[in-house]
Amino acid sequence: MAGDIKFEITKHIGVLSEGSKGWTKELNKVSWNDREEKYDIREWSPDHEKMGKGVTLSDEEVKKLKELLGGV
């Protein structure tokens, strides 16, 4: 997946879970193709060279998600 996509993890926020093969589901701030960084949730290989499909969220979307989860 990362063949033509340039990415930089600008801030590692935390690990949400870890699979049996060492892959971790993480929350990070990531800059994709030299664009403004966004919050990103996805699975990463131990060396962060390979990644699974994920979700990127803007600052506004994270604020809304936090608001929605506040009642859970």
C-alpha positions, 0 to 999 in steps of 0.5 A, spaced: 500 500 500 505 504 501 508 504 494 506 510 491 504 514 498 509 518 502 507 518 509 511 521 515 508 519 522 509 526 526 507 524 532 506 517 535 500 518 540 499 510 542 497 503 541 490 501 541 491 493 541 497 488 538 495 482 534 499 475 535 504 477 529 506 483 532 502 488 528 499 494 532 493 498 531 495 505 533 493 512 533 498 517 530 498 524 527 501 522 520 502 527 514 500 523 507 504 526 501 507 532 504 500 534 506 498 537 513 498 532 518 491 528 520 489 523 526 490 516 523 488 509 526 490 503 522 494 497 523 502 497 522 507 492 522 513 492 527 517 496 523 512 501 520 514 499 513 507 496 512 500 498 514 493 496 513 487 500 511 485 505 516 481 512 518 484 519 518 480 524 521 481 532 521 482 536 528 474 537 527 472 530 526 476 528 532 473 533 537 466 531 534 468 523 535 470 525 543 464 529 544 460 523 541 464 518 545 463 522 551 456 519 553 458 512 552 
